[in-house]
């Protein structure tokens, strides 16, 4: 018992120390090219940047982690242990999110581990509503079979039928195209089954290798911050790679810590998104940043990504 108490005391000290490390680093500044930009309409921020000038590989995509968890589990009982977003998919897209991370199980319901929420149909409905209300916004929709579950039957056909003409076919040339050249196609859908065959070149769906990341499971903010930076440093610049690479500005509850609710844990790193981007410039890795995701996305996170995108389009970054 005493050793366990001692272990938790040391863990709390580590969390405090790592939080202070990031806070102290913030004193070096959070400015970077485009950091002062705020879109007038986040719902249509890609349109504001001029679709004829914005090349797909230039975009810094604001994304959400475990996107469809706003109603997961039982309120006030199991929900706090799995909820990573408080907004619906539609609300996230209106806010400016452009990368959606969806986990499904055998019955096509969205899940996070063992907890379940609504059907994938709800996600598709929200997505279509947003697409019908905008003209030039491109979305990356990642759908994967959750760990420990089987692939939904004929799920690739389901996605193709539901999203139809919106789907941007799998093609390496897309990275070199402007938004205007991709239109009227609007959705890059990456399907990541566990056992079913991967989508092939030319398919309406994109295979798993086109959206990569390096996830570590930790609740320590500076540890995650430094891991994100290290793995980003190992990537090629966005100008020379033919896949999307994601950095997730999140930390997650771990089993040996008494704090198991997502929100108080992820808040340890949530406010350091702009610091991460500014540090990418300081270390010379800014040309590698592409998808930047978070839990509980907000306006400032979106603006941080959009501002850097604008600076790239204008040749300032």
JOJOBEL-V914051 format. One record per run of one state. SS is the DSSP state (hx for helix, st for strand, lp for the rest). FROM is the first residue (numbers start at 1). TO is the last residue. If there is no record, write none. Layout:
ss = {SS/SS}
from = {FROM/FROM}
to = {TO/TO}
This chain:
ss = {lp/hx/lp/hx/lp/st/hx/lp/st/lp/hx/lp/hx/lp/st/lp/st/lp/st/hx/lp/st/lp/hx/st/lp/hx/lp/st/hx/lp/st/lp/st/lp/hx/st/lp/hx/lp/hx/lp/st/lp/hx/lp/hx/lp/hx/lp/st/lp/hx/lp}
from = {1/2/29/42/49/55/56/59/61/65/79/82/89/96/99/105/109/113/115/120/134/139/146/155/167/168/172/177/178/179/183/187/193/206/207/208/211/214/221/234/238/241/244/249/262/271/273/284/286/289/291/295/299/314}
to = {1/28/41/48/54/55/58/60/64/78/81/88/95/98/104/108/112/114/119/133/138/145/154/166/167/171/176/177/178/182/186/192/205/206/207/210/213/220/233/237/240/243/248/261/270/272/283/285/288/290/294/298/313/317}
